[in-house]
Amino acid sequence: MYIAQAYKSNFSFWKYLIIPGAFIGLMILNFIVMKLLNIDMDVLIQSEIESKGSNRFLIEMLIPFAVGLALLFFWVKFVHQQTITSLTTSRKKVDWKRVFFAFGLWAVVTTLMTLIYYQIAPENYEWNFDLNKFAILAVIGIVLIPIQTSFEEYLFRGYLMQGIGVLAKNKWMPLITTSVIFGLMHIANPEVEKLGYIIMVYYIGTGFFLGIITLMDEGMELALGFHAANNLVTALLVTANWTAFQTNSVLKDMSEPAAGYDVLVPVLVIFPILLFIFSKKYNWDNWADKLTGKVVDPSSFDTISNTGNE
């Protein structure tokens, strides 16, 4: 089992509190400061972009995630004494074909959906393509955005999923907890200010989707690929003046932001279709046990086996 990989580490409850506690604490502090000082995140981002340029601002926004990922890997390897492979998957080695399949599938779906939206309402979009700026954006995005998304995946679907699962001795608790926390992590995003808290349905729903494919596939590979494609393709194809990623993308969405069916369709329609595709490709079964069953220390099976042999 994927969650049971944590038993291969030097497991201790307090060790699992430090990294998530620090990260979540920073997110809460940031949200509180914004509210107390009445900071408009959209205005702040626009000011930073005007003074630095969107590419430099993107780099500065993504670098902390690279530092976070390096710290998390260091903590797992040297404090927990756990391999990064066992944090990533229950397989003997990381299945990169799974990563690239999920990346390619979601990249194609996202591109097609963007083209459809553009064909339906071209007046909502502005052509924003500048070859030189886009080329720089592409390099920045390809290098740093997968690192940003990997940090979030390793923290939530990896580190916290395994840690909470071992502590709770079940799978439903880490699935629910990590999905909700993942969604709430985005509460300070400018999209929330513009669209309202209804957008949290999408963020938390995405957390559940990523958690489900991690547990069903016994590894993070699909979640890593999907999340990287989601953020990278969005940054390259279309952004808006009210989103967290404001880049030199091909298109800029000029429509008035409003939370409508587009918040619910991914969660209620598209994600279930993707689950069906993944389940058929990778022959998933026993859904109830994989999503809600018990987490058992693998060493207990060895003990039982050795006792039986005696």
ABEGO torsion letter per residue (X at the ends): XAAAAAAABBBBAAAAAAAAAAAAAAAAAAAAAAAAAGBBAAAAAAAAAAAAEAAAAAAAAAAAAAAAAAAAAAAAAAAAGBBAAAAABABABBBAAAAAAAAAAAAAAAAAAAAAAAAABAAABBBABBAAAAAAAAAAAAAAAAAAAAAAAAAAABAAAAAAAAAAGBAAAAAAAAAAAAAAAAAABAAAAAAEAAAAAAAAAAAAAAAAAAAAAGEAAAAAAAAAAAAAAAAAABBBAABABBBBBABBBABBBBBBAAAAAAAAAAAAAAAAAAAAAAGBBGAAAAAABBBBBAAAAAAAAAAAAX
